[in-house]
Amino acid sequence: MQIQYKPKRSWLGTILHVEIIKGLSLTLRKLFSRPVTRQYPEEKPEIRRGFRGQHALVRDPQTGTSKCIGCMRCAVVCPSRCIRIRIHKEPATGNRRIIDCYRIEALRCVYCGYCEEVCPVNAIVLTEVFEYSSNDRPSLFFTMEQLLGNWDRFAAQLQGPVDEYVNPFWRPRGLPEHTLPAPKRLPVSREWSGEEQVVGKNWRRHHRPEQS
Amino acid sequence: MTVLTMLLHIVVLVVVVLLHVAYATYFERKIIGRMQVRMGPMRVGWHGLLQPIADGVKSFFKEDIIPERADQTLFRIAPVICLVAMMSSLAVLPFAEGWVLADIDIGLLFIFGMSALAAYGVVLAGWSSNSKYSFFGGMRSMAQVISYEIAMGLSLVGVMLMAGSLNLSEIVRAQGDSLFGMYLLPQCVGFFVFFIAMLAETNRVPFDLPEAETELVSGYSTEYSGMRYAMFFMAEYIGMLMMASIGTICFLGGWHGPFAVPFFPPFWFVLKVYLFMFAFIWIRATLPRYRYDQLMGLGWKLLIPLALANIVVTAGVKALIG
């Protein structure tokens, strides 16, 4: 195979600098195109389902506290080891695990989403909130109360009922229902769960990107 | 009385030109932004309209740092030389019939002299900063300006021959009202040479080697800050405006237009100058930088012979017809 690095051109093209004219016409055309800039603080980006943002622990409406059962799977799977859980067992209630402390170091987190994917009861979630920068470190070491508070704040600004909220980590796309633990078999639309699931490149084809 | 009116005219001219310079930066940033599918300045005022004023205020109040090992005197006067040389050549530009501060008969020569003087400012800035980047920038600027000054001077000799005068107002009058009176058509080779030499003379892309920010930080103005840096910047933009004006006067028929605009005679002049400015910016948004040896090769091997041939042909044709 012969690779032609320099396209051949006629002597007339060389004299008249056709490439320069082509370049100028391109920039002139782009002058009248719509800019892609988003004026950020005024114009927020549209966040899609599956965005991995601020950490939160889901508040269980029945018990008023976290759904976490202390199985330690999230702490084990976490690649950056940013989740710390301390538990004790209470023989009185049939060896149920009671969580003493649940902490996430947001500064070490790599936002991979493994913790919410592995959680059998959908207790942990990476919410769609992304504006939580801070000038000091301690406020980014989330304790259990802070994590529950994060969920309350996220649930308050969520459109639609809170108990219908589902993300692609709680109910992984493309997996058959029977392979999932019971709390993860959440009701989702057919195109999410079944054969016609729309993921990856197909997603872009189905839903026109609103903001490039 | 005449002195007073003259002073008033000078003040008005300087203020108007400085405002133009300020808004030329806005114009440039906006247009380059749009060409790169961005928006350009948007924050200060409506669509960033107050951005040039904010920039001006900022550069006035910034700390003026002078390097310890720099040549103090030269370092201080270099930007002033640049700015003064550029501003004084504004005096001979005819903006409309009779709208000229100094209607001197060597107008074009005066402008050449002044723009060559401005090169001193750049070279001295590069030398006195005592920094390798500034020094390289100054050296490059010197070589570039000298070689392109020749090409530019020669390209305008054709115009001088046709108009029979060096007085800028006379050159405009010689071109007359009509479209075919413009020297753009008979002097198209001269215009080509002039246009390229104009880009090189004002140190604009694709010939911005003296301040090539990718290799030389900022070239000759690396060590400058605050007001002195702003002076270099102003000098560059006034230089652009001036070169655009010379192009308008010598090739596009100056203040003449299809019809006379009431109350504002320089309308067509300003429009044509802005056309040139747009071309400057358009080229900046499109082309990459020339390599140094290519730049010199283009100047000496192509532009100067072309300009010389243009002079011979123009003089021959004029001798045959006239």
Chai-1 contact restraints between the chains, C-beta under 6 A:
chainA,res_idxA,chainB,res_idxB,connection_type,confidence,min_distance_angstrom,max_distance_angstrom,comment,restraint_id
A,G23,B,T286,contact,1.0,0.0,6.0,A-B,restraint_1
A,L24,B,T286,contact,1.0,0.0,6.0,A-B,restraint_2
A,T27,B,M35,contact,1.0,0.0,6.0,A-B,restraint_3
A,T27,B,A285,contact,1.0,0.0,6.0,A-B,restraint_4
A,T27,B,T286,contact,1.0,0.0,6.0,A-B,restraint_5
A,K30,B,M35,contact,1.0,0.0,6.0,A-B,restraint_6
A,K30,B,V37,contact,1.0,0.0,6.0,A-B,restraint_7
A,L31,B,R34,contact,1.0,0.0,6.0,A-B,restraint_8
A,L31,B,M35,contact,1.0,0.0,6.0,A-B,restraint_9
A,S33,B,V37,contact,1.0,0.0,6.0,A-B,restraint_10
A,P35,B,V37,contact,1.0,0.0,6.0,A-B,restraint_11
A,P35,B,R38,contact,1.0,0.0,6.0,A-B,restraint_12
A,P35,B,M39,contact,1.0,0.0,6.0,A-B,restraint_13
A,V36,B,V37,contact,1.0,0.0,6.0,A-B,restraint_14
A,T37,B,R38,contact,1.0,0.0,6.0,A-B,restraint_15
A,T37,B,M39,contact,1.0,0.0,6.0,A-B,restraint_16
